[in-house]
Amino acid sequence: MLPKEVFERRLRQAVKSSTFMVQNEAQQKHDFITRTAQLERAVDTKFSFDNGNNIGVVYIDNQVAPYGIFIHQGTKPHTIKPKTKRALRWVPMAGNSFFFAKEVHHPGTKSDPFLYEALERKRNDVFDTFSKATGLAINDLSNSDWLGAKEKEIRIDI
């Protein structure tokens, strides 16, 4: 295997490992209160290894939890009005009756940037993962025929 292929393979492994590490951290540690764990399940990953790019992305899947961006980024104070009915209806937290209103003035939601915080907490682990991957690639090359058959010979074919 050529040196470039060895490094590419090890870097792809490091990208995958690091991406999953950040995803797991974001799913485990956050400030929002979860009732259904739907937002945790919406934290997903995708990869792009085309044309020499090694990209791993951790993101919130809007198909799984469309409200995820509002929790992550927060919201400004806003007015909520019914779309198809004449009034809004909800059940209070400690009751079994309904409240009705023609509109509600929502105070806004504080942001919980748990994806950014997960990356920040795992930053050193990500660096370590890439450091180990680079060391493994060098080790793979030093144990291969690519460097030459004799101990004092180094053959470089690019």
Salt bridges, closest charged atoms under 4 A:
GLU25 OE2 - LYS29 NZ 3.67
GLU25 OE2 - ARG121 NE 2.69
GLU25 OE1 - LYS122 NZ 3.93
GLU40 OE2 - HIS30 NE2 2.82
GLU103 OE1 - LYS81 NZ 3.77
GLU103 OE2 - HIS105 NE2 3.19
GLU120 OE1 - ARG123 NH2 3.05
ASP125 OD2 - LYS122 NZ 3.22
ASP140 OD2 - ARG9 NH2 3.14
ASP140 OD2 - ARG10 NH2 2.81
ASP157 OD2 - ARG155 NE 3.09
